[in-house]
Amino acid sequence: MGTRFLPATKANPKEMLPIVDKPLIQYAAEEAIAAGMTELIFVTSSSKRAIEDHFDKNYEMETELEKRGKHELLSIVRSVVPAGVSCIYVRQPEALGLGHAVLCAKSVVGNEAFAVILADDLIDGGIDGDGANCLTQMAAVYENHGCSILGVEEVPQAETDKYGIVKASSLIDRVSKVDTIVEKPTPDVASSNLAVVGRYILTPRIFELLEHTGRGAGGEIQLTDAIARLLLEERVLAYRFLGKRHDCGSKLGYLQATVEYALRHPQLKDEFREYLQSILPSLKG
């Protein structure tokens, strides 16, 4: 519901909040497409029609831009969904948690492995990584191991109650075998500070487990609880991705992402950097 961003999210989905000039949900879609995904399944609600509109064709705007000779802007509008990529929309009738949202996509996904991206977690794989985005890195791990993969990073111990926390045994490089996973444990009982942060590749068995998962933390059907049951049947790996995560579900994280992405924006970066430098003396006071 995006309550932390009210009133901005009263009539606008939080996933449509822009980072500079693109909404969060488009960054998520671009990450999936760059990782080789050609079918994008959006699990939405009745209040999130703006997401469907954003990825739909806008004939009126395209006609007007073409008429005015604004070909660069026309190209931007048309490239929101590249050729060969399809968008499928599934309604989640009630806000019953991430596990329930994933389960809503079962009939569309079918008996295949699939990826899950939470748009709130904006992950830039090009900052301290090799340029490959987080999901591309995870897809490579999946190709090597053929099992479910969880994107993880270390968080402050005091914040374990905000995440699904895993206890893992190291395998190779950044890949570990998940031993246990618990949803939002308090810092005093958390088995580690290794948190799952909005990126998953899951085998289709998870759907059957979700169908028999009751409500957990927060009265919601938690994906974490189903993954805990999956551990009893299949190997699940944790992958410490290369890159920087911005928690755009929080106001501070959202502002930090906006500043960092603006400083790399091809048209804005120089002027924006000059502006930040001009106000720096006042910030030191």
C-alpha positions as CSV (number, residue, x, y, z in Angstrom):
1,M,0.0,0.0,0.0
2,G,3.0,2.3,0.2
3,T,1.9,3.8,3.5
4,R,5.4,5.1,4.3
5,F,5.1,7.5,1.3
6,L,1.6,8.9,2.0
7,P,0.2,11.1,0.7
8,A,2.2,10.6,-2.5
9,T,0.9,7.0,-2.7
10,K,-2.7,7.8,-1.9
11,A,-3.6,7.6,-5.6
12,N,-0.3,6.5,-7.2
13,P,1.3,3.1,-6.7
14,K,4.6,3.2,-4.8
15,E,6.2,1.2,-7.7
16,M,5.5,4.2,-9.9
17,L,7.5,6.6,-7.8
18,P,10.3,7.9,-10.1
19,I,14.1,7.6,-9.6
20,V,15.0,10.7,-11.7
21,D,13.0,10.0,-14.8
22,K,12.0,6.3,-14.6
23,P,9.6,4.7,-12.2
24,L,10.9,2.0,-9.9
25,I,8.9,-0.7,-11.6
26,Q,10.6,0.1,-14.9
27,Y,14.0,-0.4,-13.3
28,A,12.8,-3.8,-12.2
29,A,11.5,-4.7,-15.6
30,E,14.7,-3.6,-17.3
31,E,16.7,-5.8,-14.9
32,A,14.6,-8.8,-15.8
33,I,14.9,-8.2,-19.5
34,A,18.7,-7.7,-19.3
35,A,18.8,-11.1,-17.5
36,G,17.1,-12.7,-20.5
37,M,13.4,-12.8,-19.3
38,T,10.9,-12.3,-22.1
39,E,7.7,-12.8,-20.1
40,L,7.1,-10.2,-17.3
41,I,4.3,-11.1,-14.9
42,F,3.0,-8.2,-12.8
43,V,1.0,-9.0,-9.7
44,T,-1.1,-5.9,-9.1
45,S,-4.2,-4.8,-7.3
46,S,-7.2,-2.7,-8.4
47,S,-5.5,0.5,-7.2
48,K,-2.4,-0.1,-9.4
49,R,-3.8,0.5,-12.9
50,A,-1.1,3.0,-13.5
51,I,1.4,0.2,-13.8
52,E,-0.5,-1.4,-16.7
53,D,-0.9,2.0,-18.3
54,H,2.8,2.6,-18.1
55,F,3.8,-0.5,-20.0
56,D,0.9,-0.2,-22.5
57,K,1.2,1.5,-25.8
58,N,0.2,5.2,-25.8
59,Y,-1.0,5.9,-29.3
60,E,-2.0,9.5,-28.6
61,M,1.4,10.4,-27.1
62,E,3.3,8.6,-29.8
63,T,1.3,10.2,-32.6
64,E,1.8,13.7,-31.1
65,L,5.6,13.2,-30.6
66,E,6.0,11.9,-34.2
67,K,4.0,14.9,-35.5
68,R,6.2,17.3,-33.7
69,G,9.4,15.6,-34.8
70,K,10.5,14.7,-31.3
71,H,12.1,11.4,-32.3
72,E,14.3,11.0,-29.3
73,L,11.4,11.2,-26.9
74,L,9.4,8.9,-29.2
75,S,12.1,6.4,-29.0
76,I,12.1,6.6,-25.1
77,V,8.4,6.0,-25.0
78,R,8.5,3.1,-27.4
79,S,11.4,1.4,-25.6
80,V,9.6,1.0,-22.3
81,V,8.7,-2.5,-23.5
82,P,11.2,-3.8,-26.1
83,A,10.1,-6.0,-29.0
84,G,9.9,-9.6,-28.1
85,V,8.9,-9.0,-24.4
86,S,5.3,-9.6,-23.3
87,C,3.6,-8.2,-20.2
88,I,1.0,-10.2,-18.3
89,Y,-1.0,-8.8,-15.4
90,V,-2.4,-10.8,-12.5
91,R,-4.7,-9.4,-9.8
92,Q,-4.0,-10.1,-6.2
93,P,-7.5,-9.7,-4.7
94,E,-6.3,-9.1,-1.1
95,A,-3.1,-7.9,0.4
96,L,-2.2,-11.2,2.0
97,G,1.6,-11.0,1.7
98,L,4.4,-11.8,-0.8
99,G,3.8,-15.6,-0.6
100,H,0.2,-15.0,-1.7
101,A,1.2,-12.6,-4.4
102,V,3.6,-15.2,-5.9
103,L,0.9,-17.9,-5.7
104,C,-1.4,-15.7,-7.7
105,A,1.0,-16.1,-10.7
106,K,1.0,-19.9,-10.6
107,S,-1.4,-20.5,-13.5
108,V,0.7,-18.1,-15.7
109,V,4.2,-19.4,-14.7
110,G,3.3,-23.1,-15.0
111,N,5.8,-25.8,-14.3
112,E,9.0,-23.7,-14.8
113,A,11.6,-22.0,-12.6
114,F,10.9,-18.3,-12.4
115,A,12.4,-15.1,-10.9
116,V,10.8,-12.7,-8.4
117,I,11.8,-9.0,-8.2
118,L,10.5,-6.6,-5.5
119,A,10.7,-3.2,-7.1
120,D,11.3,-1.5,-3.7
121,D,14.8,-3.0,-3.7
122,L,16.6,-1.1,-6.4
123,I,19.9,-2.9,-6.9
124,D,22.6,-1.4,-9.1
125,G,24.9,-4.2,-10.2
126,G,27.2,-1.8,-12.0
127,I,28.6,0.1,-9.0
128,D,31.0,-2.4,-7.4
129,G,30.1,-5.3,-9.6
130,D,31.2,-6.2,-13.1
131,G,28.3,-4.4,-14.7
132,A,26.0,-7.4,-14.7
133,N,22.8,-6.7,-12.8
134,C,21.7,-8.7,-9.8
135,L,19.3,-11.0,-11.6
136,T,21.8,-11.7,-14.4
137,Q,24.3,-12.8,-11.7
138,M,21.7,-15.0,-10.1
139,A,20.6,-16.5,-13.4
140,A,24.2,-17.6,-14.0
141,V,24.3,-19.3,-10.5
142,Y,21.0,-21.0,-11.4
143,E,22.4,-22.3,-14.6
144,N,25.3,-23.8,-12.7
145,H,23.3,-25.4,-9.9
146,G,19.7,-25.8,-11.1
147,C,18.1,-25.0,-7.8
148,S,16.3,-22.1,-6.0
149,I,18.6,-19.0,-5.4
150,L,18.0,-16.3,-2.9
151,G,19.7,-12.9,-3.3
152,V,21.2,-11.9,0.1
153,E,23.3,-9.3,1.8
154,E,24.4,-8.6,5.3
155,V,22.3,-6.0,7.2
156,P,22.8,-4.5,10.7
157,Q,22.0,-6.9,13.4
158,A,19.5,-4.5,14.8
159,E,17.4,-4.6,11.6
160,T,17.0,-8.4,11.3
161,D,13.3,-8.0,12.2
162,K,12.7,-6.3,8.8
163,Y,13.9,-9.2,6.6
164,G,13.8,-12.9,6.0
165,I,17.1,-14.1,7.6
166,V,19.1,-17.1,6.5
167,K,21.7,-19.2,8.2
168,A,24.0,-20.6,5.5
169,S,27.0,-22.8,5.0
170,S,29.6,-21.4,2.6
171,L,30.2,-23.3,-0.6
172,I,32.2,-21.3,-3.2
173,D,32.8,-17.6,-3.7
174,R,29.6,-15.8,-3.0
175,V,27.4,-18.9,-3.0
176,S,26.2,-20.6,0.2
177,K,23.9,-23.5,1.0
178,V,20.8,-22.3,3.0
179,D,20.4,-24.3,6.2
180,T,17.5,-22.3,7.7
181,I,15.4,-19.3,6.9
182,V,13.1,-17.3,9.3
183,E,10.8,-14.4,8.6
184,K,11.7,-11.2,10.5
185,P,13.4,-12.6,13.6
186,T,14.2,-10.2,16.4
187,P,17.9,-9.3,16.7
188,D,18.3,-11.3,19.9
189,V,17.2,-14.6,18.3
190,A,18.3,-14.1,14.7
191,S,20.7,-16.9,13.5
192,S,22.7,-14.4,11.4
193,N,22.4,-11.0,9.8
194,L,22.3,-12.4,6.2
195,A,19.0,-11.0,4.8
196,V,17.0,-11.9,1.7
197,V,16.5,-8.7,-0.3
198,G,14.0,-8.8,-3.0
199,R,15.5,-11.1,-5.5
200,Y,14.6,-14.8,-5.9
201,I,14.9,-17.6,-8.5
202,L,12.5,-20.3,-7.4
203,T,11.6,-23.8,-8.7
204,P,7.9,-24.5,-9.4
205,R,7.6,-26.7,-6.3
206,I,7.2,-23.5,-4.3
207,F,3.7,-23.1,-5.6
208,E,2.5,-26.4,-4.1
209,L,4.1,-25.5,-0.8
210,L,2.5,-22.0,-0.9
211,E,-0.9,-23.5,-1.3
212,H,-0.5,-25.2,2.0
213,T,1.2,-22.4,3.8
214,G,-0.9,-20.7,6.5
215,R,-0.6,-17.1,7.6
216,G,2.6,-16.2,9.4
217,A,4.3,-13.0,10.5
218,G,1.9,-10.0,10.2
219,G,-1.0,-12.3,9.4
220,E,0.3,-12.8,5.9
221,I,1.2,-15.8,3.7
222,Q,5.0,-15.5,3.8
223,L,7.1,-16.6,1.0
224,T,9.9,-17.2,3.6
225,D,7.7,-19.8,5.3
226,A,7.2,-21.8,2.1
227,I,11.0,-21.6,1.3
228,A,11.6,-23.0,4.8
229,R,9.5,-26.0,3.8
230,L,11.2,-26.2,0.4
231,L,14.6,-26.7,2.3
232,L,13.3,-30.0,3.5
233,E,12.9,-31.3,-0.1
234,E,15.4,-29.4,-2.3
235,R,18.7,-27.6,-2.0
236,V,18.3,-23.8,-1.8
237,L,21.3,-21.5,-2.3
238,A,22.0,-18.0,-1.0
239,Y,23.9,-15.7,-3.4
240,R,25.7,-12.5,-2.1
241,F,25.3,-10.4,-5.2
242,L,27.7,-7.8,-6.5
243,G,26.2,-4.4,-6.5
244,K,24.6,-1.8,-4.2
245,R,21.0,-2.1,-2.9
246,H,18.8,1.0,-2.3
247,D,15.9,0.4,0.0
248,C,13.4,2.5,-1.9
249,G,10.6,1.3,0.5
250,S,12.0,3.9,2.9
251,K,12.1,7.6,2.4
252,L,15.8,7.9,3.1
253,G,16.7,5.0,0.8
254,Y,14.6,6.5,-1.9
255,L,16.3,9.9,-1.6
256,Q,19.7,8.3,-1.6
257,A,18.9,6.4,-4.7
258,T,17.6,9.5,-6.4
259,V,20.8,11.4,-5.7
260,E,23.1,8.6,-6.8
261,Y,21.3,7.9,-10.0
262,A,21.1,11.6,-10.8
263,L,24.9,11.8,-10.4
264,R,25.2,9.2,-13.2
265,H,22.4,10.5,-15.5
266,P,23.9,11.4,-18.9
267,Q,22.1,14.7,-19.2
268,L,21.9,15.8,-15.6
269,K,25.0,14.6,-13.9
270,D,27.3,17.6,-14.4
271,E,24.8,20.3,-13.5
272,F,23.5,18.2,-10.6
273,R,27.0,17.7,-9.2
274,E,27.7,21.4,-9.5
275,Y,24.4,22.1,-7.6
276,L,25.3,19.7,-4.8
277,Q,28.8,21.2,-4.5
278,S,27.2,24.7,-4.3
279,I,25.0,23.8,-1.3
280,L,27.7,21.7,0.5
281,P,28.9,24.6,2.6
282,S,25.4,25.2,4.0
283,L,25.2,21.5,4.9
284,K,28.3,21.6,7.0
285,G,26.8,24.2,9.3
